[in-house]
Protein backbone atom coordinates (compact mmCIF):
# COMPACT_ATOMS: atom_id res chain seq x y z
CA UNK A 1 0.00 0.00 0.00
CA UNK A 2 1.37 3.36 -1.00
CA UNK A 3 1.93 5.87 1.78
CA UNK A 4 0.46 9.37 1.51
CA UNK A 5 3.27 10.85 3.59
CA UNK A 6 5.65 11.63 0.65
CA UNK A 7 2.82 13.38 -1.22
CA UNK A 8 1.91 15.41 1.86
CA UNK A 9 5.54 16.40 2.36
CA UNK A 10 5.85 17.39 -1.30
CA UNK A 11 2.69 19.51 -1.03
CA UNK A 12 4.01 21.30 2.04
CA UNK A 13 7.34 22.00 0.30
CA UNK A 14 5.51 23.33 -2.79
CA UNK A 15 3.29 25.64 -0.73
CA UNK A 16 6.30 26.91 1.20
CA UNK A 17 8.14 27.57 -2.08
CA UNK A 18 5.16 29.46 -3.50
CA UNK A 19 4.86 31.57 -0.33
CA UNK A 20 8.58 32.31 -0.37
CA UNK A 21 8.46 33.23 -4.07
CA UNK A 22 5.54 35.61 -3.51
CA UNK A 23 7.38 37.22 -0.59
CA UNK A 24 10.54 37.71 -2.67
CA UNK A 25 8.63 39.25 -5.56
CA UNK A 26 6.06 41.22 -3.54
CA UNK A 27 7.47 44.60 -4.58
CA UNK A 28 7.59 43.81 -8.35
CA UNK A 29 4.04 42.45 -8.07
CA UNK A 30 2.95 45.64 -6.31
CA UNK A 31 4.62 47.79 -8.98
CA UNK A 32 2.94 45.69 -11.71
CA UNK A 33 -0.45 46.20 -10.04
CA UNK A 34 0.13 49.94 -9.69
CA UNK A 35 1.20 50.09 -13.33
CA UNK A 36 -2.02 48.32 -14.32
CA UNK A 37 -4.05 50.83 -12.31
CA UNK A 38 -2.16 53.68 -13.98
CA UNK A 39 -3.33 52.59 -17.45
CA UNK A 40 -7.04 52.29 -16.53
CA UNK A 41 -9.32 55.07 -17.71
CA UNK A 42 -11.93 54.13 -15.07
CA UNK A 43 -10.84 54.17 -11.44
CA UNK A 44 -12.69 53.43 -8.20
CA UNK A 45 -10.96 54.92 -5.15
CA UNK A 46 -11.82 54.81 -1.47
CA UNK A 47 -10.91 56.44 1.82
CA UNK A 48 -11.98 54.01 4.51
CA UNK A 49 -11.56 53.87 8.27
CA UNK A 50 -13.69 50.89 9.28
CA UNK A 51 -13.78 49.06 5.95
CA UNK A 52 -17.27 50.11 4.83
CA UNK A 53 -16.08 52.53 2.14
CA UNK A 54 -13.62 49.95 0.84
CA UNK A 55 -16.40 47.33 0.68
CA UNK A 56 -18.69 49.67 -1.27
CA UNK A 57 -15.87 50.62 -3.66
CA UNK A 58 -15.05 46.97 -4.33
CA UNK A 59 -18.74 46.29 -4.87
CA UNK A 60 -18.82 48.93 -7.61
CA UNK A 61 -15.67 47.61 -9.26
CA UNK A 62 -17.18 44.11 -9.33
CA UNK A 63 -20.27 45.51 -11.03
CA UNK A 64 -18.10 47.20 -13.65
CA UNK A 65 -16.09 44.03 -14.24
CA UNK A 66 -19.25 41.94 -14.65
CA UNK A 67 -20.21 44.28 -17.49
CA UNK A 68 -16.82 43.86 -19.14
CA UNK A 69 -15.58 47.33 -18.19
CA UNK A 70 -11.90 47.57 -17.30
CA UNK A 71 -11.32 49.34 -13.98
CA UNK A 72 -9.05 49.42 -10.96
CA UNK A 73 -9.89 49.86 -7.28
CA UNK A 74 -7.35 51.41 -4.92
CA UNK A 75 -7.01 53.50 -1.73
CA UNK A 76 -7.23 57.22 -2.38
CA UNK A 77 -3.68 57.75 -1.08
CA UNK A 78 -2.33 55.63 -3.94
CA UNK A 79 -4.01 57.72 -6.63
CA UNK A 80 -1.20 59.72 -8.23
CA UNK A 81 -1.48 62.94 -10.35
CA UNK A 82 -0.42 61.13 -13.54
CA UNK A 83 -3.22 58.60 -13.05
CA UNK A 84 -5.73 61.44 -12.71
CA UNK A 85 -4.50 62.93 -15.97
CA UNK A 86 -5.08 59.64 -17.81
CA UNK A 87 -8.35 58.82 -16.07
CA UNK A 88 -11.70 59.53 -17.77
CA UNK A 89 -14.08 58.34 -15.05
CA UNK A 90 -13.40 58.44 -11.30
CA UNK A 91 -15.69 57.10 -8.58
CA UNK A 92 -14.78 57.92 -4.97
CA UNK A 93 -16.29 56.37 -1.83
CA UNK A 94 -15.00 58.39 1.12
CA UNK A 95 -15.69 58.20 4.84
CA UNK A 96 -15.25 61.15 7.16
CA UNK A 97 -13.32 60.23 10.28
CA UNK A 98 -13.97 61.95 13.58
CA UNK A 99 -15.03 65.57 13.24
CA UNK A 100 -14.33 66.31 9.58
CA UNK A 101 -11.06 64.39 9.14
CA UNK A 102 -9.93 62.16 6.29
CA UNK A 103 -9.19 58.49 6.98
CA UNK A 104 -5.47 57.77 7.01
CA UNK A 105 -5.59 55.97 3.66
CA UNK A 106 -7.08 59.08 2.02
CA UNK A 107 -5.51 62.08 3.68
CA UNK A 108 -2.66 62.53 1.18
CA UNK A 109 -4.97 63.01 -1.79
CA UNK A 110 -6.31 66.55 -1.32
CA UNK A 111 -2.85 68.22 -1.16
CA UNK A 112 -1.91 66.40 -4.39
CA UNK A 113 -5.18 67.36 -6.04
CA UNK A 114 -4.59 71.05 -5.33
CA UNK A 115 -1.24 70.83 -7.16
CA UNK A 116 -2.38 68.83 -10.18
CA UNK A 117 -2.94 70.10 -13.71
CA UNK A 118 -6.52 70.92 -14.82
CA UNK A 119 -8.68 67.81 -15.05
CA UNK A 120 -11.09 68.92 -17.74
CA UNK A 121 -11.14 65.41 -19.27
CA UNK A 122 -12.37 63.81 -16.02
CA UNK A 123 -15.93 62.97 -15.01
CA UNK A 124 -16.47 61.81 -11.46
CA UNK A 125 -18.93 60.93 -8.71
CA UNK A 126 -18.52 60.98 -4.92
CA UNK A 127 -20.28 58.87 -2.32
CA UNK A 128 -19.63 60.47 1.09
CA UNK A 129 -20.12 58.40 4.26
CA UNK A 130 -20.53 59.91 7.70
CA UNK A 131 -22.49 60.28 10.91
CA UNK A 132 -24.84 63.19 11.61
CA UNK A 133 -23.93 63.29 15.30
CA UNK A 134 -20.73 65.06 14.19
CA UNK A 135 -20.96 68.73 13.22
CA UNK A 136 -18.74 68.17 10.16
CA UNK A 137 -21.03 65.54 8.63
CA UNK A 138 -19.41 64.00 5.52
CA UNK A 139 -16.99 66.95 5.41
CA UNK A 140 -14.12 65.06 3.76
CA UNK A 141 -16.28 63.65 0.99
CA UNK A 142 -17.72 67.09 0.29
CA UNK A 143 -14.22 68.60 0.19
CA UNK A 144 -13.26 66.03 -2.43
CA UNK A 145 -16.33 66.92 -4.48
CA UNK A 146 -15.56 70.66 -4.32
CA UNK A 147 -11.85 70.33 -5.01
CA UNK A 148 -12.42 68.09 -8.03
CA UNK A 149 -14.79 70.71 -9.46
CA UNK A 150 -12.25 73.45 -8.81
CA UNK A 151 -9.67 71.35 -10.68
CA UNK A 152 -11.92 71.37 -13.74
CA UNK A 153 -13.45 67.89 -13.41
CA UNK A 154 -17.14 67.48 -14.23
CA UNK A 155 -19.47 65.76 -11.74
CA UNK A 156 -21.73 63.04 -13.13
CA UNK A 157 -24.20 64.02 -10.42
CA UNK A 158 -24.19 65.79 -7.07
CA UNK A 159 -22.25 64.18 -4.24
CA UNK A 160 -24.41 61.74 -2.28
CA UNK A 161 -24.13 61.80 1.51
CA UNK A 162 -24.90 58.74 3.65
CA UNK A 163 -25.69 58.72 7.36
CA UNK A 164 -24.60 55.46 9.04
CA UNK A 165 -25.02 53.30 5.93
CA UNK A 166 -28.58 54.50 5.31
CA UNK A 167 -29.95 51.98 2.75
CA UNK A 168 -32.07 54.59 0.95
CA UNK A 169 -29.03 56.82 0.33
CA UNK A 170 -26.98 53.83 -0.85
CA UNK A 171 -29.81 52.81 -3.17
CA UNK A 172 -29.89 56.37 -4.53
CA UNK A 173 -26.16 56.02 -5.35
CA UNK A 174 -26.86 52.85 -7.31
CA UNK A 175 -29.80 54.46 -9.13
CA UNK A 176 -27.71 57.47 -10.15
CA UNK A 177 -24.97 55.21 -11.50
CA UNK A 178 -27.60 53.33 -13.50
CA UNK A 179 -29.16 56.55 -14.80
CA UNK A 180 -25.76 57.71 -16.09
CA UNK A 181 -25.19 54.37 -17.85
CA UNK A 182 -22.31 53.39 -15.55
CA UNK A 183 -23.98 50.14 -14.45
CA UNK A 184 -26.63 48.17 -16.33
CA UNK A 185 -28.91 47.79 -13.32
CA UNK A 186 -28.89 49.00 -9.70
CA UNK A 187 -27.31 46.56 -7.28
CA UNK A 188 -27.92 45.87 -3.63
CA UNK A 189 -28.37 48.94 -1.45
CA UNK A 190 -25.62 47.77 0.91
CA UNK A 191 -22.25 46.11 0.67
CA UNK A 192 -21.11 43.41 3.07
CA UNK A 193 -19.88 45.44 6.03
CA UNK A 194 -17.57 44.30 8.80
CA UNK A 195 -19.88 44.93 11.79
CA UNK A 196 -21.66 42.10 13.61
CA UNK A 197 -25.12 42.20 15.12
CA UNK A 198 -25.15 43.28 18.79
CA UNK A 199 -25.05 40.45 21.32
CA UNK A 200 -25.21 40.32 25.09
CA UNK A 201 -21.88 40.54 26.92
CA UNK A 202 -21.99 40.17 30.69
CA UNK A 203 -19.59 41.85 33.11
CA UNK A 204 -16.99 39.43 34.46
CA UNK A 205 -14.94 41.91 36.47
CA UNK A 206 -14.01 45.55 36.69
CA UNK A 207 -10.76 46.94 38.14
CA UNK A 208 -9.95 50.54 38.99
CA UNK A 209 -6.37 50.74 37.77
CA UNK A 210 -5.20 54.20 38.86
CA UNK A 211 -6.33 55.21 42.37
CA UNK A 212 -4.60 58.44 43.37
CA UNK A 213 -3.87 59.48 39.79
CA UNK A 214 -4.03 63.19 38.90
CA UNK A 215 -6.08 62.11 35.89
CA UNK A 216 -9.61 60.74 35.66
CA UNK A 217 -10.16 57.14 36.84
CA UNK A 218 -9.26 54.37 34.39
CA UNK A 219 -10.95 50.97 34.58
CA UNK A 220 -10.22 47.56 33.12
CA UNK A 221 -13.55 46.11 31.99
CA UNK A 222 -13.68 42.35 31.26
CA UNK A 223 -16.81 41.20 29.43
CA UNK A 224 -17.99 37.66 28.68
CA UNK A 225 -19.76 37.32 25.30
CA UNK A 226 -22.78 35.03 25.57
CA UNK A 227 -21.90 33.44 22.23
CA UNK A 228 -18.53 32.86 20.53
CA UNK A 229 -17.05 35.93 18.84
CA UNK A 230 -14.00 36.34 16.67
CA UNK A 231 -11.91 39.48 16.31
CA UNK A 232 -8.28 40.47 15.85
CA UNK A 233 -5.95 43.12 17.20
CA UNK A 234 -7.11 46.59 16.19
CA UNK A 235 -10.83 45.79 16.11
CA UNK A 236 -13.50 47.82 17.89
CA UNK A 237 -16.18 46.94 20.45
CA UNK A 238 -19.26 49.09 19.90
CA UNK A 239 -21.47 49.63 22.96
CA UNK A 240 -25.18 50.09 22.18
CA UNK A 241 -26.91 52.08 24.91
CA UNK A 242 -30.01 54.32 24.90
CA UNK A 243 -30.20 54.33 21.06
CA UNK A 244 -26.60 55.56 20.87
CA UNK A 245 -23.26 53.91 20.28
CA UNK A 246 -19.82 54.31 21.82
CA UNK A 247 -16.67 52.72 20.38
CA UNK A 248 -13.79 51.19 22.36
CA UNK A 249 -10.64 49.56 21.00
CA UNK A 250 -10.45 45.96 22.21
CA UNK A 251 -7.45 45.16 24.45
CA UNK A 252 -7.63 41.36 24.33
CA UNK A 253 -7.88 38.46 21.89
CA UNK A 254 -10.58 35.75 21.80
CA UNK A 255 -8.10 33.13 23.08
CA UNK A 256 -7.91 35.01 26.40
CA UNK A 257 -11.53 34.14 27.14
CA UNK A 258 -12.86 37.66 27.57
CA UNK A 259 -13.45 40.89 25.70
CA UNK A 260 -11.29 43.39 27.60
CA UNK A 261 -11.65 47.18 27.45
CA UNK A 262 -9.64 50.02 28.98
CA UNK A 263 -12.02 52.88 29.77
CA UNK A 264 -11.34 56.31 31.24
CA UNK A 265 -14.20 57.88 33.17
CA UNK A 266 -15.45 60.89 31.23
CA UNK A 267 -17.29 63.89 32.68
CA UNK A 268 -19.17 66.61 30.85
CA UNK A 269 -18.67 70.26 31.92
CA UNK A 270 -21.88 69.93 33.93
CA UNK A 271 -20.23 67.17 35.97
CA UNK A 272 -22.44 64.46 34.52
CA UNK A 273 -20.67 61.21 33.69
CA UNK A 274 -20.37 60.30 30.03
CA UNK A 275 -22.99 57.94 28.67
CA UNK A 276 -20.70 55.05 27.75
CA UNK A 277 -17.99 55.42 30.38
CA UNK A 278 -20.55 56.01 33.14
CA UNK A 279 -22.33 52.79 32.29
CA UNK A 280 -19.20 50.67 31.91
CA UNK A 281 -17.33 52.11 34.90
CA UNK A 282 -20.22 52.36 37.37
CA UNK A 283 -23.66 51.37 36.09
CA UNK A 284 -23.00 47.86 34.82
CA UNK A 285 -23.11 45.27 37.59
CA UNK A 286 -21.40 41.87 37.76
CA UNK A 287 -23.30 39.36 35.63
CA UNK A 288 -25.38 42.06 34.01
CA UNK A 289 -25.25 42.24 30.21
CA UNK A 290 -24.64 45.04 27.73
CA UNK A 291 -25.32 45.02 24.02
CA UNK A 292 -22.00 44.89 22.19
CA UNK A 293 -21.23 44.56 18.48
CA UNK A 294 -17.83 44.10 16.88
CA UNK A 295 -16.59 46.46 14.19
CA UNK A 296 -13.70 45.35 12.05
CA UNK A 297 -11.03 48.03 11.84
CA UNK A 298 -8.79 46.98 8.92
CA UNK A 299 -6.96 50.31 8.91
CA UNK A 300 -5.42 49.26 12.26
CA UNK A 301 -4.96 45.55 11.67
CA UNK A 302 -1.55 44.04 12.24
CA UNK A 303 1.28 44.07 9.69
CA UNK A 304 2.82 40.80 8.55
CA UNK A 305 4.38 38.87 11.42
CA UNK A 306 7.98 39.23 10.20
CA UNK A 307 7.82 43.04 10.04
CA UNK A 308 9.26 44.95 13.05
CA UNK A 309 6.58 46.93 14.88
CA UNK A 310 6.85 50.21 16.79
CA UNK A 311 3.80 50.83 19.01
CA UNK A 312 3.24 54.37 20.30
CA UNK A 313 0.43 55.61 22.51
CA UNK A 314 -0.84 57.18 25.67
CA UNK A 315 -3.62 56.74 28.20
CA UNK A 316 -6.32 54.26 27.27
CA UNK A 317 -4.65 53.90 23.86
CA UNK A 318 -2.69 51.13 25.59
CA UNK A 319 -5.71 48.90 24.89
CA UNK A 320 -5.05 48.65 21.17
CA UNK A 321 -1.29 48.37 21.69
CA UNK A 322 -1.70 45.49 24.17
CA UNK A 323 -3.91 43.58 21.72
CA UNK A 324 -1.21 43.88 19.06
CA UNK A 325 1.45 42.66 21.48
CA UNK A 326 -0.75 39.68 22.39
CA UNK A 327 -1.26 38.85 18.73
CA UNK A 328 2.45 39.19 17.98
CA UNK A 329 3.19 36.82 20.87
CA UNK A 330 0.83 34.24 19.39
CA UNK A 331 2.66 34.61 16.06
CA UNK A 332 6.09 34.33 17.66
CA UNK A 333 7.00 37.86 16.54
CA UNK A 334 9.35 39.49 19.05
CA UNK A 335 10.72 42.45 17.05
CA UNK A 336 8.53 44.89 19.01
CA UNK A 337 9.09 48.32 20.55
CA UNK A 338 6.56 50.03 22.84
CA UNK A 339 6.65 53.76 23.60
CA UNK A 340 3.87 54.61 26.04
CA UNK A 341 2.98 57.68 28.10
CA UNK A 342 0.82 58.42 31.14
CA UNK A 343 0.73 60.91 34.00
CA UNK A 344 2.16 59.43 37.21
CA UNK A 345 4.49 56.43 37.51
CA UNK A 346 3.20 55.86 41.04
CA UNK A 347 -0.47 55.67 40.06
CA UNK A 348 -0.81 55.15 36.30
CA UNK A 349 1.10 51.92 35.74
CA UNK A 350 -1.61 50.18 33.73
CA UNK A 351 -0.62 46.55 33.08
CA UNK A 352 3.00 47.35 33.97
CA UNK A 353 3.71 43.87 35.34
CA UNK A 354 2.70 42.30 32.03
CA UNK A 355 4.72 44.84 30.02
CA UNK A 356 7.82 44.24 32.12
CA UNK A 357 7.46 40.46 31.83
CA UNK A 358 7.31 40.88 28.05
CA UNK A 359 10.41 43.04 28.19
CA UNK A 360 12.32 40.54 30.34
CA UNK A 361 11.33 37.66 28.06
CA UNK A 362 12.45 39.51 24.93
CA UNK A 363 8.98 39.74 23.42
CA UNK A 364 9.35 43.51 23.85
CA UNK A 365 12.83 44.22 22.55
CA UNK A 366 12.54 47.83 23.64
CA UNK A 367 10.26 49.47 26.22
CA UNK A 368 10.12 53.24 26.77
CA UNK A 369 7.74 54.63 29.39
CA UNK A 370 7.11 58.37 29.73
CA UNK A 371 5.34 60.06 32.67
CA UNK A 372 4.39 63.71 32.46
CA UNK A 373 3.75 64.31 36.19
CA UNK A 374 6.81 62.66 37.67
CA UNK A 375 8.65 64.65 40.35
CA UNK A 376 12.41 64.34 40.82
CA UNK A 377 12.11 63.30 44.46
CA UNK A 378 9.66 60.48 43.71
CA UNK A 379 11.02 56.93 43.38
CA UNK A 380 10.57 55.11 40.08
CA UNK A 381 8.56 51.99 40.91
CA UNK A 382 9.30 50.30 37.59
CA UNK A 383 11.97 47.67 37.24
CA UNK A 384 12.37 47.33 33.48
CA UNK A 385 12.58 49.45 30.37
CA UNK A 386 13.79 53.00 29.88
CA UNK A 387 11.97 55.60 31.94
CA UNK A 388 11.43 59.21 30.81
CA UNK A 389 9.98 62.39 32.23
CA UNK A 390 7.67 64.10 29.75
CA UNK A 391 5.60 62.96 26.79
CA UNK A 392 5.97 60.27 24.15
CA UNK A 393 6.96 62.77 21.45
CA UNK A 394 9.95 63.71 23.60
CA UNK A 395 10.90 60.03 23.79
CA UNK A 396 10.90 59.89 20.00
CA UNK A 397 13.31 62.83 19.86
CA UNK A 398 15.55 61.17 22.46
CA UNK A 399 15.49 57.90 20.51
CA UNK A 400 15.79 59.45 17.04
CA UNK A 401 18.77 57.34 15.98
CA UNK A 402 17.09 54.11 17.09
CA UNK A 403 13.89 55.16 15.33
CA UNK A 404 15.79 55.66 12.07
CA UNK A 405 17.34 52.21 12.47
CA UNK A 406 14.00 50.46 13.01
CA UNK A 407 12.37 52.24 10.06
CA UNK A 408 15.26 51.31 7.78
CA UNK A 409 14.79 47.71 8.93
CA UNK A 410 11.23 47.89 7.56
CA UNK A 411 9.33 48.66 10.78
CA UNK A 412 5.70 49.72 10.81
CA UNK A 413 4.60 52.43 13.25
CA UNK A 414 1.20 52.11 14.96
CA UNK A 415 -0.20 55.01 16.99
CA UNK A 416 -3.10 54.65 19.45
CA UNK A 417 -4.51 57.19 21.90
CA UNK A 418 -5.81 60.74 22.10
CA UNK A 419 -6.14 62.69 18.87
CA UNK A 420 -5.89 66.11 20.55
CA UNK A 421 -2.31 66.83 21.56
CA UNK A 422 -0.61 63.44 21.54
CA UNK A 423 -1.37 62.19 18.03
CA UNK A 424 -0.66 65.55 16.38
CA UNK A 425 2.56 66.04 18.34
CA UNK A 426 3.80 62.51 17.67
CA UNK A 427 3.19 62.88 13.95
CA UNK A 428 5.06 66.17 13.94
CA UNK A 429 7.95 64.57 15.82
CA UNK A 430 8.06 61.72 13.29
CA UNK A 431 8.09 64.24 10.45
CA UNK A 432 10.91 66.21 12.10
CA UNK A 433 12.99 63.07 12.71
CA UNK A 434 12.36 61.09 9.53
CA UNK A 435 11.54 63.97 7.20
CA UNK A 436 8.08 64.73 5.76
CA UNK A 437 8.77 62.83 2.54
CA UNK A 438 9.75 59.67 4.39
CA UNK A 439 6.71 59.91 6.66
CA UNK A 440 4.47 60.32 3.61
CA UNK A 441 6.03 57.19 2.11
CA UNK A 442 5.27 55.26 5.30
CA UNK A 443 1.63 56.40 5.12
CA UNK A 444 1.37 55.37 1.45
CA UNK A 445 2.91 51.98 2.23
CA UNK A 446 0.54 51.39 5.15
CA UNK A 447 3.49 51.41 7.56
CA UNK A 448 2.15 54.33 9.60
CA UNK A 449 -1.31 53.68 10.98
CA UNK A 450 -3.43 55.39 13.63
CA UNK A 451 -6.31 54.57 15.92
CA UNK A 452 -6.95 57.92 17.59
CA UNK A 453 -10.02 59.39 19.26
Secondary structure, DSSP 8 states (H G I E B T S, - for coil): ---SHHHHHHHHHHHHHHHHHHHHTHHHHHHHHHHHHHH-SEEEEEE-SSSHHHHHHHHHHHHHHHTT---EEEEGGG--HHHHHH-SEEEEEEEEETTTEE-TTTTTHHHHHHHS---TT-EEEEEEEE-TTSTTTTHHHHHHHHHHHHTT-EESS--EEEETT-HHHHHHHHHHHHHTTSSSS---SS---SB---EEEEEEEEEE--TT-SS--EEEEEEEESS-----TT-EEEEEETTEEEEEE--S-GGGTSEEEEEE--B-TTS-B-HHHHIIIII--BT-EEEEEEE--GGG----TTS-EEEEEEGGGHHHHHHHHHHHHHHT---EEEEEEES-TTT--TTHHHHHHHHHHTSSSEEEEEETT--TTS-----SSEEEES-HHHHHHHTHHHHHHHHHTT-EEEEEE-IIIIIHHHHHHHHHHH-HHHHHHHHHTT-EEEEE-
